[in-house]
Amino acid sequence: MKDVDTARKLIIKVGENREIFLHGNVGNMAGNLVMAEYQKDVQLAIAKKRWDEANTSGCETVVTEDPSEYELMKEVTPKGKRTITLQDMILENM
């Protein structure tokens, strides 16, 4: 997850890249599936916080490479918004 530049290059090819205030190595990791087994409410709250940050940046779609982040963020995705994987973004735009 340290290589954010490759994802940005791919996103720019098919859409607009809007940075969330805290991103890259200082970003809030939006969830962990192992921890969700023990504290799902906490992990969903973290994912919701990530979506709050995305909304502040005007994002309609959050693209993630991390399977844990994807699974938890899609549970709290606001109505009218999307959480997708980087792979799905590529497939949708081929």
Sequence and secondary structure as in RCSB ss.txt:
>XXXX:A:sequence
MKDVDTARKLIIKVGENREIFLHGNVGNMAGNLVMAEYQKDVQLAIAKKRWDEANTSGCETVVTEDPSEYELMKE
VTPKGKRTITLQDMILENM
>XXXX:A:secstr
   HHHHHHHHHHHS     SS GGGS     HHHHHHHHHHHHHHHHHHHHHHHHTT SEEEES HHHHHHHHH
T  TT EEEEHHHHHHHT 
